[in-house]
Amino acid sequence: MRELFYPRSVAVIGASRNKGKVGYAILENLKLNFKGKVYPVNPNAREILGLKCYSSVLDIEDDVDLAVICVRADLVPGIVEECGKKGVKVAVVISAGFSEVGNRELEERLIEAARKYGVRVVGPNCIGVVNNENGLSTLFSDPEKFKMPENGNIAFVSHSGALGLAVMDKFAEMQVGVNKFASIGNRVDIDESDLLEYFSRDKRVGVVAMYIEGVRNGRKFFNALKKCSKRKPVVVLKAGKTEQGKRAAFSHTASLAGSYEVYRGVFKQANAVEARDLEELMDYVKVFSYYKKVSGRRVAIVTNGGGFGIIATDEAVNEGLELACFEKKSVDKLKKLLPEHCVVSNPLDLTGDADAYRYELALRVLEKDKNVDVICVICLLQLATVGREIVHVLTRGYKKPIVACVGGSAYSIKIVKELQKRGIPVYPTPHRAIKAIRALCEYSEG
Amino acid sequence: MRELFYPRSVAVIGASRNKGKVGYAILENLKLNFKGKVYPVNPNAREILGLKCYSSVLDIEDDVDLAVICVRADLVPGIVEECGKKGVKVAVVISAGFSEVGNRELEERLIEAARKYGVRVVGPNCIGVVNNENGLSTLFSDPEKFKMPENGNIAFVSHSGALGLAVMDKFAEMQVGVNKFASIGNRVDIDESDLLEYFSRDKRVGVVAMYIEGVRNGRKFFNALKKCSKRKPVVVLKAGKTEQGKRAAFSHTASLAGSYEVYRGVFKQANAVEARDLEELMDYVKVFSYYKKVSGRRVAIVTNGGGFGIIATDEAVNEGLELACFEKKSVDKLKKLLPEHCVVSNPLDLTGDADAYRYELALRVLEKDKNVDVICVICLLQLATVGREIVHVLTRGYKKPIVACVGGSAYSIKIVKELQKRGIPVYPTPHRAIKAIRALCEYSEG
């Protein structure tokens, strides 16, 4: 498995000279970013992108750790056999046209070829893998259309390639850093459980995100999930929950989606964090990329907008959080320090004329409060009195984890980016901030 | 009420020469944007921002339709009395320091003064009103921090000023056009029901958004809501749903939040669309700004990403929509027109190599299908084969309403903006697109 993410050399079998072809995009990408050797393989070319081209993987003088295969489906079994002979450790099969379109026999031949020589396989019918540490990427996306997230502490496993790409692109937008990504398609060999197992031991990975339609082996998955969740949070989105969704999943990746109720039970028992939709998946993964655990579910809400404070309060109660009951000495201090028109209560309403300094006063009191586990800071920046200084105040380092809520247009977006760069996760609405806190609590208690 | 949104002349009582003061920001804003006369009132100034300044509203030679009052709270009753003598029709009282901080007596005096002369009052403790038709705005936000949405067909009523500003700023970001806005604070006179009544007759308004904590008069509200909903959709977010939220609402706008169950009943009976959180409020208002009604809840899902299609299918079923069962002739046509590897079913998976033309083929068939009421188009732009042409294809005009789902970073965001400008509402995740469709269906059936 190590060679899948840390190969010393990669062969692109099906490399193409034609811009717009998958075999061109993959090669170009690797040539530009990958910190290792790259060998194009194409019997009809001598050189591609300035790299010497080989007729067959067998002709490459050097060892080949990883082969990326993007040739016509019917050629794949033969190519995999050649890879086996060459001693290739892992093959990522991008090519589609196997069991997902009913072509089971061809898939069987691919499996046989791989087994015969002990070649591990990712795919077929996948977009492959990314490792942001060494620039490895088999994605064939257009750089104008797709932005690769920066390196971070997330590993992301997706049954769907297009969904994987879309979520990664969104992660880039959300400033969520991804360490490794794998789209595993038809999963004839390496599956979600193998990757979970690997990521559970990978020190660069702090949180695992998964999009699954149906798993191959339930018992294996449960064990891997449980093991990984013990070490780090795993956020899972399961698709194919309804009968209609299951049918769609079957024609997508030939997945047997299975009973959603059984999956929920598995997630719960394994202490995985279930995301009910894509937004939750992205939001939860984000919060876990900042914090692993919290000490409990007693939340303090600090706001400069009364309405947002009330909404956050409602959401906190509905999501099963507790509104922290501040210690008497905190209440006394807050009453002494804050202007009289502030509402010293939970939510703590600093009111519309609050400046960043008032936030700091409040946070310095609440971080010491033994009844507070986590602080939800709402800051509406449309109001005149609070501006960029809030970034310094919120990132000054407090003894309690802070999850922030800031919503608005260009100015707010700029501040959000600064806050996130300096270690504070921010959400655009109270509901999403509170749900992220709930996910943190759930995992911490499991 | 007409003078509140269409005054010929506005006096700013408490106008200030000091940048950073509320009375400066309001005056500057009006001077720059308002298509009517503006009179600053301040006994200690001769001229502000190049405008002649008056000691009292009584000194203004011309008639004054609307007075914006931003003086110290204890001065307000006297000022309102002067406004009455002058014949001012409506006073927007920005000043805070009334019942929301326990100062009931002062509020009573304000009410008396207004009643005596028949001056209608908005506020106190509010940020006032906006009319994007004539540039009227009493908001005192920093233009660097707050972006005013463009003129559109939405009217938005908010019990909270800060929340109103934040949502308006977000609307600007989401390209949701707002026609009129009112933040009504303590509501000593003009309340949410009066505004509903007014907006129900306002032809520029196609949809009403409301953020409410507690209404003053339940019967009046129900009647106004029902009447307005008959003519146009009203989307309501109610805060103070939980006991803790109610307490917070009381210290915010002195609102008695009341039983949430009763409110839900009222919304349902009046056929108002309830938003359960801020994101839903903004998302639903957006879809109604494009479409008023749909013919039914049979949805067709068209996608180039299998995973997104499955998720949308699950969400549609969970939200109580029906997955349209395509007519036989549609199925036959689609099978004939589309490449063999496409999955002709609902969701219709055009697969990852779909170009814009393939979307058009599909939409031309589905728009004629009698079993389809609304089409959810998912387009993942990270994939190489589909690009900007999708804008032309989706906006070519079809017989069925289209709600789109496009998610990602810069490139996708650019396409989303173009689509929305040309009449297609777009959401970043399947769940949000499907929920918007559900809101449309709910209103249409009510």
Chai-1 contact restraints between the chains, C-beta under 6 A:
chainA,res_idxA,chainB,res_idxB,connection_type,confidence,min_distance_angstrom,max_distance_angstrom,comment,restraint_id
A,V101,B,H341,contact,1.0,0.0,6.0,A-B,restraint_1
A,S141,B,Q382,contact,1.0,0.0,6.0,A-B,restraint_2
A,D142,B,A384,contact,1.0,0.0,6.0,A-B,restraint_3
A,K145,B,L381,contact,1.0,0.0,6.0,A-B,restraint_4
A,K145,B,Q382,contact,1.0,0.0,6.0,A-B,restraint_5
A,K145,B,Y411,contact,1.0,0.0,6.0,A-B,restraint_6
A,F146,B,Q382,contact,1.0,0.0,6.0,A-B,restraint_7
A,K147,B,S409,contact,1.0,0.0,6.0,A-B,restraint_8
A,S160,B,G306,contact,1.0,0.0,6.0,A-B,restraint_9
A,S160,B,G307,contact,1.0,0.0,6.0,A-B,restraint_10
A,A162,B,G305,contact,1.0,0.0,6.0,A-B,restraint_11
A,A162,B,G352,contact,1.0,0.0,6.0,A-B,restraint_12
A,A162,B,L380,contact,1.0,0.0,6.0,A-B,restraint_13
A,A162,B,L383,contact,1.0,0.0,6.0,A-B,restraint_14
A,L163,B,G305,contact,1.0,0.0,6.0,A-B,restraint_15
A,L163,B,G307,contact,1.0,0.0,6.0,A-B,restraint_16
A,L163,B,F308,contact,1.0,0.0,6.0,A-B,restraint_17
A,L165,B,Q382,contact,1.0,0.0,6.0,A-B,restraint_18
A,A166,B,L380,contact,1.0,0.0,6.0,A-B,restraint_19
A,A166,B,Q382,contact,1.0,0.0,6.0,A-B,restraint_20
A,A166,B,G407,contact,1.0,0.0,6.0,A-B,restraint_21
A,A166,B,G408,contact,1.0,0.0,6.0,A-B,restraint_22
A,D169,B,Q382,contact,1.0,0.0,6.0,A-B,restraint_23
A,D169,B,G408,contact,1.0,0.0,6.0,A-B,restraint_24
A,D169,B,S409,contact,1.0,0.0,6.0,A-B,restraint_25
A,K170,B,G407,contact,1.0,0.0,6.0,A-B,restraint_26
A,K170,B,G408,contact,1.0,0.0,6.0,A-B,restraint_27
A,A172,B,S409,contact,1.0,0.0,6.0,A-B,restraint_28
A,E173,B,S409,contact,1.0,0.0,6.0,A-B,restraint_29
A,A239,B,I310,contact,1.0,0.0,6.0,A-B,restraint_30
A,A239,B,I311,contact,1.0,0.0,6.0,A-B,restraint_31
A,G240,B,I310,contact,1.0,0.0,6.0,A-B,restraint_32
A,K241,B,D314,contact,1.0,0.0,6.0,A-B,restraint_33
A,T242,B,D314,contact,1.0,0.0,6.0,A-B,restraint_34
A,T242,B,V317,contact,1.0,0.0,6.0,A-B,restraint_35
A,Q244,B,T313,contact,1.0,0.0,6.0,A-B,restraint_36
A,Q244,B,V317,contact,1.0,0.0,6.0,A-B,restraint_37
A,Q244,B,L323,contact,1.0,0.0,6.0,A-B,restraint_38
A,G245,B,I310,contact,1.0,0.0,6.0,A-B,restraint_39
A,G245,B,T313,contact,1.0,0.0,6.0,A-B,restraint_40
A,G245,B,D314,contact,1.0,0.0,6.0,A-B,restraint_41
A,A248,B,G309,contact,1.0,0.0,6.0,A-B,restraint_42
A,A248,B,I310,contact,1.0,0.0,6.0,A-B,restraint_43
A,A248,B,T313,contact,1.0,0.0,6.0,A-B,restraint_44
A,A248,B,P347,contact,1.0,0.0,6.0,A-B,restraint_45
A,A249,B,I310,contact,1.0,0.0,6.0,A-B,restraint_46
A,S251,B,V343,contact,1.0,0.0,6.0,A-B,restraint_47
A,H252,B,G306,contact,1.0,0.0,6.0,A-B,restraint_48
A,D277,B,H431,contact,1.0,0.0,6.0,A-B,restraint_49
A,L278,B,T429,contact,1.0,0.0,6.0,A-B,restraint_50
A,E279,B,T429,contact,1.0,0.0,6.0,A-B,restraint_51
A,G305,B,A162,contact,1.0,0.0,6.0,A-B,restraint_52
A,G305,B,L163,contact,1.0,0.0,6.0,A-B,restraint_53
A,G306,B,S160,contact,1.0,0.0,6.0,A-B,restraint_54
A,G306,B,H252,contact,1.0,0.0,6.0,A-B,restraint_55
A,G307,B,S160,contact,1.0,0.0,6.0,A-B,restraint_56
A,G307,B,L163,contact,1.0,0.0,6.0,A-B,restraint_57
A,F308,B,L163,contact,1.0,0.0,6.0,A-B,restraint_58
A,G309,B,A248,contact,1.0,0.0,6.0,A-B,restraint_59
A,I310,B,A239,contact,1.0,0.0,6.0,A-B,restraint_60
A,I310,B,G240,contact,1.0,0.0,6.0,A-B,restraint_61
A,I310,B,G245,contact,1.0,0.0,6.0,A-B,restraint_62
A,I310,B,A248,contact,1.0,0.0,6.0,A-B,restraint_63
A,I310,B,A249,contact,1.0,0.0,6.0,A-B,restraint_64
A,I311,B,A239,contact,1.0,0.0,6.0,A-B,restraint_65
A,T313,B,Q244,contact,1.0,0.0,6.0,A-B,restraint_66
A,T313,B,G245,contact,1.0,0.0,6.0,A-B,restraint_67
A,T313,B,A248,contact,1.0,0.0,6.0,A-B,restraint_68
A,D314,B,K241,contact,1.0,0.0,6.0,A-B,restraint_69
A,D314,B,T242,contact,1.0,0.0,6.0,A-B,restraint_70
A,D314,B,G245,contact,1.0,0.0,6.0,A-B,restraint_71
A,V317,B,T242,contact,1.0,0.0,6.0,A-B,restraint_72
A,V317,B,Q244,contact,1.0,0.0,6.0,A-B,restraint_73
A,L323,B,Q244,contact,1.0,0.0,6.0,A-B,restraint_74
A,H341,B,V101,contact,1.0,0.0,6.0,A-B,restraint_75
A,V343,B,S251,contact,1.0,0.0,6.0,A-B,restraint_76
A,P347,B,A248,contact,1.0,0.0,6.0,A-B,restraint_77
A,G352,B,A162,contact,1.0,0.0,6.0,A-B,restraint_78
A,L380,B,A162,contact,1.0,0.0,6.0,A-B,restraint_79
A,L380,B,A166,contact,1.0,0.0,6.0,A-B,restraint_80
A,L381,B,K145,contact,1.0,0.0,6.0,A-B,restraint_81
A,Q382,B,S141,contact,1.0,0.0,6.0,A-B,restraint_82
A,Q382,B,K145,contact,1.0,0.0,6.0,A-B,restraint_83
A,Q382,B,F146,contact,1.0,0.0,6.0,A-B,restraint_84
A,Q382,B,L165,contact,1.0,0.0,6.0,A-B,restraint_85
A,Q382,B,A166,contact,1.0,0.0,6.0,A-B,restraint_86
A,Q382,B,D169,contact,1.0,0.0,6.0,A-B,restraint_87
A,A384,B,D142,contact,1.0,0.0,6.0,A-B,restraint_88
A,G407,B,A166,contact,1.0,0.0,6.0,A-B,restraint_89
A,G407,B,K170,contact,1.0,0.0,6.0,A-B,restraint_90
A,G408,B,A166,contact,1.0,0.0,6.0,A-B,restraint_91
A,G408,B,D169,contact,1.0,0.0,6.0,A-B,restraint_92
A,G408,B,K170,contact,1.0,0.0,6.0,A-B,restraint_93
A,S409,B,K147,contact,1.0,0.0,6.0,A-B,restraint_94
A,S409,B,D169,contact,1.0,0.0,6.0,A-B,restraint_95
A,S409,B,A172,contact,1.0,0.0,6.0,A-B,restraint_96
A,S409,B,E173,contact,1.0,0.0,6.0,A-B,restraint_97
A,Y411,B,K145,contact,1.0,0.0,6.0,A-B,restraint_98
A,T429,B,L278,contact,1.0,0.0,6.0,A-B,restraint_99
A,T429,B,E279,contact,1.0,0.0,6.0,A-B,restraint_100
A,H431,B,D277,contact,1.0,0.0,6.0,A-B,restraint_101
